[in-house]
């Protein structure tokens, strides 16, 4: 006989399958608030279906969006107006990123797929003097505080799913079709490593199993 907790999580999975919403897109407006009103160039690493890249294009002269999944890049191109300032490229962020420099670099739900230190060094090298790097990432829960925040996120997740879908069943967003994997670094490990590589970086735990990192390179 299934345990009560098993039945609860199975019901929760059914609810979210019927009322999906994009946790990463939830942070897009927050990302924009960290950036200048206008800037020259942007690089979006792990661009997925292109939602954030298209938002960046309203402020940037040019946006280079890179993702390793060729099928999702094709979908992003199809969703993007021909006159857009966004160029979508299939590439592995480990070594196939354009050289830059870029005034803005964004990376959402992608850093945990990459070698952590190597990826941050690569972003640092490509960021122009005075530029801004914004990361929204995933961390592995370990501390009691992590698990408490996760519990709060579970409750808010249900509320947000209901509100965003107005209580109706909804199709799965295109942005949620990309492959996923669990994070293997804790927030403390991420914060320690990031501050060594990016002195002055600001990191913060967030709801919905995310953290944020903002670093501005000296001009």
C-alpha positions in Angstrom: 0.0 0.0 0.0 1.4 3.4 -0.9 2.5 5.6 2.0 0.5 8.9 2.6 3.6 10.8 1.6 3.9 8.9 -1.7 0.2 9.6 -2.4 0.7 13.3 -1.6 3.7 13.7 -4.0 1.9 11.7 -6.7 -1.0 14.1 -6.4 1.3 17.1 -6.5 3.0 15.8 -9.6 -0.4 15.4 -11.3 -1.4 18.9 -10.3 1.8 20.4 -11.8 1.5 18.3 -14.9 -2.0 19.9 -15.4 -0.9 23.4 -14.3 2.7 23.9 -15.5 4.6 27.2 -15.2 8.2 28.2 -15.9 10.2 28.9 -12.7 13.0 30.4 -14.8 10.8 32.8 -16.6 9.6 34.0 -13.2 13.0 35.6 -12.7 13.3 37.3 -16.1 11.8 40.6 -15.0 14.1 40.6 -12.0 17.1 40.0 -14.3 16.1 43.1 -16.3 16.0 45.2 -13.2 19.7 44.4 -12.6 20.7 45.8 -16.1 21.1 49.2 -17.6 18.1 50.7 -19.6 20.2 50.3 -22.8 23.5 48.6 -23.7 25.4 47.5 -26.7 25.7 43.7 -26.7 24.5 40.8 -24.6 25.2 37.1 -24.4 22.6 34.7 -23.1 24.1 31.3 -22.2 21.7 28.4 -22.2 19.1 30.4 -24.1 16.5 27.7 -24.5 13.4 28.8 -26.4 14.7 32.4 -26.4 12.3 34.1 -24.0 15.0 36.0 -22.1 17.0 36.8 -25.2 14.0 38.4 -26.8 13.5 40.5 -23.7 17.1 41.6 -23.8 16.8 42.6 -27.4 14.4 45.4 -26.3 17.4 47.1 -24.6 20.5 45.8 -26.5 21.8 46.6 -30.0 22.6 42.9 -30.4 22.0 39.7 -28.5 23.9 36.4 -29.0 21.9 33.5 -27.7 23.7 30.1 -27.3 22.2 26.7 -26.5 23.6 23.2 -26.9 20.2 21.7 -27.9 19.8 22.1 -31.7 16.1 21.4 -31.6 15.3 24.0 -29.0 17.5 26.5 -30.9 15.4 25.8 -34.0 12.3 26.4 -32.0 13.7 29.7 -30.6 14.4 30.9 -34.1 10.9 30.1 -35.2 9.4 32.0 -32.3 11.6 35.1 -33.0 10.6 37.9 -35.5 13.0 38.1 -38.4 13.9 41.7 -37.6 14.9 40.9 -34.1 18.4 41.8 -32.8 18.8 38.2 -31.5 21.1 35.7 -33.2 20.6 32.1 -32.0 23.6 29.7 -32.1 24.0 26.0 -31.4 27.0 25.7 -29.2 28.4 24.1 -26.1 29.1 26.7 -23.4 32.2 24.9 -22.4 34.2 26.1 -25.4 32.1 27.4 -28.3 31.0 30.7 -26.9 31.6 33.8 -29.0 34.7 35.8 -27.8 32.9 39.1 -27.0 33.4 41.3 -25.1 29.7 41.7 -24.0 28.2 44.4 -21.9 25.7 42.0 -20.4 26.0 38.2 -19.9 23.0 36.2 -18.6 22.9 32.5 -17.6 19.7 30.9 -16.4 19.4 27.4 -15.1 22.5 26.4 -17.0 25.5 26.8 -14.8 24.9 23.5 -13.0 25.2 21.7 -16.3 28.8 23.0 -16.7 32.2 22.8 -14.9 31.5 25.5 -12.4 34.9 27.3 -12.1 35.7 26.9 -15.8 32.3 28.4 -16.8 32.6 31.4 -14.5 36.1 32.1 -15.8 34.9 31.9 -19.3 32.1 34.4 -18.6 34.5 36.7 -16.7 36.8 36.8 -19.7 33.9 37.7 -22.1 32.4 40.5 -19.9 33.4 44.0 -21.0 34.7 46.5 -18.5 31.7 48.0 -16.6 29.6 45.0 -17.8 27.1 43.0 -15.8 26.9 39.2 -15.3 23.6 37.8 -14.0 23.1 34.1 -13.1 20.0 32.4 -12.0 21.1 28.9 -10.9 20.2 25.8 -9.0 21.8 24.5 -5.9 21.6 21.2 -4.0 19.7 21.4 -0.7 21.7 20.3 2.3 21.2 22.6 5.4 18.0 22.9 7.5 17.6 26.4 6.0 17.8 25.0 2.5 15.1 22.4 3.3 12.9 25.0 5.0 13.1 27.3 1.9 12.3 24.3 -0.2 9.2 23.6 1.9 8.0 27.2 1.5 8.7 26.9 -2.3 6.5 23.8 -2.5 3.5 25.8 -1.1 4.2 28.9 -3.2 4.7 26.7 -6.3 1.1 25.4 -6.0 -0.2 29.0 -5.5 1.7 30.4 -8.4 0.7 27.5 -10.7 -2.9 28.1 -9.9 -2.7 31.8 -10.3 -0.7 31.8 -13.6 -3.1 29.3 -15.2 -6.2 30.8 -13.6 -7.1 27.4 -12.3 -7.3 25.9 -15.7 -5.4 23.0 -17.3 -2.6 24.4 -19.4 -0.1 23.1 -22.0 3.5 22.7 -21.1 5.5 25.8 -22.0 8.1 25.4 -24.8 10.7 26.8 -22.4 10.2 23.7 -20.2 11.0 21.1 -22.8 14.8 21.3 -22.5 16.7 18.5 -20.7 17.2 19.0 -17.0 19.6 17.6 -14.3 19.9 17.9 -10.6 22.4 20.4 -9.1 25.4 18.8 -7.3 26.8 21.9 -5.6 25.4 23.4 -2.4 24.7 27.1 -2.2 27.6 27.5 0.2 30.0 25.9 -2.2 28.7 28.0 -5.1 28.9 31.2 -3.1 32.5 30.4 -1.9 33.7 29.5 -5.4 32.0 32.5 -7.1 33.4 35.0 -4.7 36.9 33.8 -5.2 36.6 34.0 -9.0 34.3 37.1 -9.1 35.3 39.4 -6.2 32.4 41.4 -5.0 29.8 39.1 -6.5 26.4 39.2 -4.8 24.6 35.9 -4.2 21.3 35.2 -2.7 19.1 32.2 -2.1 15.7 32.5 -3.8 12.4 30.7 -3.8 11.5 28.0 -6.3 14.9 26.2 -5.8 16.9 28.9 -7.3 19.7 31.3 -6.3 20.9 34.5 -8.0 24.4 35.9 -8.7 25.1 39.4 -9.9 28.6 40.6 -10.7 29.7 43.9 -12.2 33.1 44.1 -13.7 35.1 47.2 -12.9 35.2 49.8 -15.7 
